[in-house]
Amino acid sequence: MIYEAMLAGVQFRPAAAKSVVKFIKPDERLILQRQPDNPYDINAIQVIHPESEEFIGFVNKAMAAELAMELDDKVPYECVVIHNNGWKEFHIIIRTEDDCIEPEAYPQPIISRLDDEIPF
């Protein structure tokens, strides 16, 4: 399953978290960590930057409600940044390992294949 959403709650994180968010690039992997004892949402899922170990925000509430049980059951999901325009516009994709396609698995463009096959 693939989910796409904006990162939630970044505006409530401390300045250190916001400064980390500014430098996160598209295609970076982030860590998902369940927070079942969250007083506001029992399905809460934190998003953590692996290098800085900074907690930068949450998976939005609707998506967390769908994912929480699967994460609790140890279904392997990864979180990837797809767009970062500062903490106000930070989009992520969360997907299972089965939904991941490695770049070398993408089909070659037809034009390059034809060039290889036609001797000129």
N, C-alpha and C positions, 0 to 999 in steps of 0.2 A: 504494500500500500504506500502511496506517496501523498504527503500532505504539504501544502505550501501556505505560509502565513507570515504576517509581520511579527517580529519579536515584541512581546508585551512587557510593560512595566519598566522599561529602560529609564524613562524620565524620573522614576522614583529611586533609582540606584544612586549611590554616592558618586562624587566627581571622579574617583579612580576608575570606576566601572565605565562611566561615560567616556573617559579618555581612552580606555582600551577599545571600546566600540568604534571610535573614530578611525582606528588603524587596521581593523579587520577587513581583509580582502575577500572578494568573491571566490568561491571554491574552497575556502578554509573550512575545516571540520571543527565542530563544536561538540561539547559533551552534554548529554541529557542526563539529568539526575532527578529522580523522584523525590518529592517532599511531602509525604503523606500526612505529616503532622502540621501542615500549614493551617493556621486557624481560619483562613478565608476560603480555602479550596482544598478539599481532601485529595483531589486529582492533580494538584500542582506539580509541574515539571520545571525545574530550574534549567537554564542554559548557561553553561560555563565555558569560558575561553580556556583551552588546555594549556597554553604556554604560560599565561599569567595566573592561571587558576582563579581568575576573577569571575564571580557570579554576575552576569551582565543583564539578565532578564528572565522572563518566563515564556513558555509555550502558551499561546492564548488559551483561555478557559475552555472554549468549545472543543478545540483540538485535544487539549489535555484530557478531557472527559473520555475521548475515544481511545487515547493512547495509554492512559495510566495502567489499566489492567494488563495490557500486553507488556509494558515495561516491567511491571511487577512479576510477570511470568517469564521474564528474561528473554523476550523476543528481541533480537538484535536490530536496533534502529540506529541510523546515523543522521546527524544534523549538519547540513551544509548551507553556507551563506550563498545566496544568489544575487543579492543587491544590497549595497550599503551606501546610503546617502546621509550618514550621520545617524544619531540615535532616533530621529523622528521617522526615518524611512529605512528600516532594516528588515529585509525579507529572508526567510529561511525555507529550506525544504527538509522535511523529515521523511526518510524512506527506509525500507528494509533492505538488507543486503541483497536480496533477490531482485530488487528494483534497480540496483546500481549497474551501470554500464561503464566499463573501463574504456578510456579513449581509444585504445588499440582495437577494441571490439566494434567500433563504429565502422560501417561499410565505407569503402573508398568511393570517392566521387566517380561517376561514370566516365567523365572526361579523362581523368588520369589513367583509368583502366584501359580505355581505348588507345591512348597514346602509347601505352606499354605493349599493346597487342598488334598495332598496325605499323609495319616497317616502312618508313618514308625515307 
